[in-house]
Amino acid sequence: MSNILVSVIVPVYNTEQYIVEALDSIINQSYKNIEIICINDGSTDNSLSILNDYASKDSRIKVFSQKNKGLPATKNVGVSLANGEYICFVDSDDIISLNTIESSVKLVEKTGCDVVVNYLHITNRHLDSKILKRPWMASTQPFIKKEVFINNPDIHYDENLTRGEDIVFSNKLMALIDNVALNNESIYFYRKRPGQMTDPKWDQEYPFYINQWINKLTEFYNKYDLWNENKNHILQFIATSAFPIYLSRHLTYSNRKEIFKSIKSFISEYDLKKDVKIKNKIDFIFILFLSCKNMWQFEPIRLTVDMYMKITRCYYYKVNYNNLFKKIIKSK
């Protein structure tokens, strides 16, 4: 295996409860030629002290501090500081399986790809308790060649987005970069906790966020003339990001109606309905959604799907993955 330097960017803001697990999963990677760039984004808890303690014991860890700028800006700062040929991101409340970087480097060597994406598992607040496991492909934390950022100035985290900057970033990345590989040997564990996009308190803000995302991606697609060759990417964004919010979140009538209108208007304006292909259950349900003339026509279907999703969640919550985590996280 070659000795490619990989920069691991860790944005940190008030995560003293979780950051030890995150750092342990990084420093114990089977692939050792890494630099770990930790950026303290104005934390007011004990996060910086923990970072400094780790840095004193591992020379690969570099700690930077700044006034609070938010997650998108902090990730962009990390990219500017990175010396590695490849870059990956790990949020300070998440963890990665111990083979993540090694398996990604092997894929790079085998395929010559510019981007590697890993599978995403969503966990609840405590990693040692029961876990909600979803076999989703992670779009939020890809493994990216640094040249991608250098050669494509619009591939960056949008600092004007209040929520979902990773959703817009990943969709821009996948639309513009063709040389992408899927790593099915590693797992990114995303911790679901209060204050994130998955927190129900944000449900009533979703119409605003979805319109933000659509507008940003529309500007991007227009700028790079991507509608003919890459419309499947933006359709995937609608079907897998915006549409599931409409399906399952606890929205008011007016907010659900607004999201319905936003999605339908966007699909109609760019004549995308004919391009939707049935690859899985969500695609089939999405086609039914597009065929409905109004929200109430689709409502019986939505309620059925929502009930199915709740039953599925209850089933997964009964499964305990403690043994899996014991294999992934090593104690200090």
N, C-alpha and C positions, 0 to 999 in steps of 0.2 A: 504494500500500500504506500502511496506517495505521502509526503509530509506536508500537505496543504494546511496552512494556518487558517483556522476558523474563528471568527469573532462572534462571541455570544453576547448579545446586548440585553441587559436586564434593567428596565425602568423601574424605579422604586418610589412608592409614595405610601407611607403609613401602613406598612405590611409587616410589622414586627412579629405578628402571630404566625406568619407563614413563610417568611423569607429564608429561614434556616432550612426548611425542607426543599425550597427551590434551589438554593445554593448547593446543598448536598447532592441533589440530582445532577447538577452541572459539574461540580469538581470531581465527582466519581464516574464521569463518563469513561467508557472504555477507550475512546480516542482522546489522546492527551495533548496534542498540539493545538491548544486553544488559548485565546485571550478572553477574559470575562470582563466586559465593560459594564460596571454598575453605575447608574446615574441616579443619585438621590434628588428627587424632584421636590425639594422643599419640605421633606417629611418633618412632622412635629412630634413623632413618637420616637422609639428607640431604634428605628431602622438604620440610621447612619452609624450608630455605635456598633451594631451587628456587622454591617458591611466592613467597617474598619478592622474589626476583630478578625474576620475572615481574610481580609487582605494582608494582615500581618503574618498569617500562617501559610498563604498560598500566593506566590509571586505572579501567578497568572491573572489575579484579580486586580483590576484598576478601578478605583472609586473616584467619581466626580460628583460635585454638588452644585446645585443651581437653585435660584428662586423658582417657585412653582410655576411651571409653564403648561402643564397638562401632558397627557400621554402621547398624543401625536407629535408634539414638538420634542418631547424627550426621546422618542424613538428616532426622529430625524437627527438629533444631536448625536445619538449613538452611532448612526451610520457615518457621520462626518468624522468621528473619532476612530472608527474601525480600521485596523491594519490588515485584517485577514483577506484572503482571496474570496472566501465565502462568509456570509453573515446569516446568523439566525437570531430569533428573538424569543426570550422566555420571560413572561410576566412574573413579577416577584411573589405572586401568590399561587403560581402553578408549578408543575414539575414535568420533567421529561424522562422517558425510559432511558436506562443507562447505555443503550446501544444507539441512541438517536443520531448522534453526530457521526459515529463510525459507519453506520449503515447508509447515511446520507452521502458521506464521502465515497463510499464504494459505488454508489449509484452514479455519482458524478464521474468517477473514473471509467465506469462501464459504458455510460451513455453519452458523456460529454454535455449533459444538460446544464442549463443555466439556473433552473429552479427545481427544488425538490419539495413536495408537500407530504406531510405525515398524516396519519389518522388521528382523529380527535376523540377523546373520551371526556365526557362531562361528569365531574364528581360533585358531591355536595360539599358543605363547608369544611368538614374534617376528613382528612384522607384515611383515617383509621376506622371510619364508620361505613355504613352502607352507601353504595355508589349507584348513581344513575348512569348507566353505560349506553352510549349511543355511537354506533359505528359511522360517524361522519368524517369526511375528509376535511382536515383542518385547512381553512383558508386564512386563518388569522396569524399563523406563525410559520411561514415557509422558510426554507433554507435557500438563500439567494446569492448568486454570484455578484460580487460588489460592482463589477462592470455594468450590470443591469442598471444600477442607480446612477452611475457616471454617464452612461450613454443615453439614458432616458430620464430627463429632468422632471417629467410629470409623474414618474414612479416615485412617490414619496407619500408620507402620511399627511393628509390634509388637516392643517392646523385650524381651519375655520369650521370644521365639523365638531359639533358638541357631543355626538354619540355615533357609534358605528363607523369610525374612521377605518377600522381594519376591514370592514365589509367592502367599502369603496376601494381601498388600497388593493385588496386581493383581486377584485374584479378587473381593475385596470391592469394589474400584473398579468392575469391570465389572458386578457384580451390582446395584449401587446407582445407578450413573449410566448413563442410557440414551443420552445425546447424545454418541456416540463416533464418531470418523472414523478411517479407516485411511489413513496416508500411504504411498503406494507409490513415492514419489520419493526417499526418503531411507533411509539404512541406519545402524543402530547396530552397531558392531563390538565384540563381546564377546570379550575375550581369555581363553582357557582356559589356566590355569596352576595349579601346585601350591597346595594349601590351600583351593581353592574346592569348591563342591558337586560339581563335575565330577571332582574328584580321587578316584581309586579308594580312597584310604585311608579315605574316609567311607562306603564301601559298607555296612559292617556296622552303621552307625548309622541307616540309612534306615528300618527299622521304627519306631524312636522318632520320627524326624522326620515320617513320614507320619501317624502317629497324632496328633502335635501339630497338623499342618496341618488334618486332618479335624476335630479337636475345636474348633479356633479358628473354622473356617468354619461348623461346625454351630451354635455359639453365636451367631455373627453372623446366620445365616439365621433362627434362632429369634427373635432380638431384633427383626428387621425384617420378620418374617413373609414371607420371600421364596420359600418352597417352591413355591407354585403358579405364580407368574409367572416366576421366575428359576432354576428348578431346572436349566435347560440349562447355566447357568454353572458350577455345582458339578459337573455331569456332565462338562463339558469339563475341569475341573480334574483329576478322577479319570482321565479317559481320556488326557490329554496331559501330566500331571505325575507322578502316582503310578503309573499303569499302565506307562509306559515304563521306570520304574525296576525294576519287577518283571520286565519282559521282558529287559532287557539288562545290568543290573549284575551284577557277580561276587559274588553273595550266597551265603552258606552255606545249607544245606538248611533249618535252623531259621528263618533270617531271611526266606527266600523264602516259607516256609509262613506266617509271621506276617503278611507283607504280603498274601498271598492271603486270609487270614482277615479282615484289616482291611477290605480293599476289598469283599469279598463281603458281610460283615456290614453295612457302611454302605449298600450298594446295597439290600440286603434290608430293613433297618430302615426306610428311607424309601421303599420300593417304587418304585425308580427304573429298574429294568430295562426296563420297557415304554416309557420315555421316551428310550432311546438310539436315535439316528437314524444311519444309515450315510451319512456324507458323504465319507469317505476310507478308505484301507486300515486305518489304526489303529482306526477305529470298527468296522470289520468284525471285526478281530481281537479287539477288546474285547468284542463281542457273543459271539464264540466262547468267550472267557474266562468270561463270566458264565453261559454255558450249561453249563459243566463243574461237576460235583458236587465234585470234589476236585482238588488240585494235579497229581496224576499224570496225570489225564485230559487236562489241558491241556499237559503237559510236551512231547510231540512237536511241538506247534504252536509253543511258545515256542522250542525249539531251532532249528526251521526259520527262524523270524523272526530270531533272533539271528544265525544264519549269513548271512542275507540282509543284515542291517544291517552286518555286518563287511565283506562284499564291497562294499557301497555306500560305506562309509567309505574303503576302499582305493582305490576309483575316484576319489573326490573328492580324496584326498591327492596324486594324480598331477597334478592341475591346479594350475598356478602362477598366482596372481593378482597378481603384482608390479606389472603395469601399472595395475591397478585402484587399488592403493594409492598409486601415484605421482600419480594424478589427485586423490586424496582428501586427502593430507597435503602441505602446503606446508612447505618448509624455512624456518627462521627467517631 
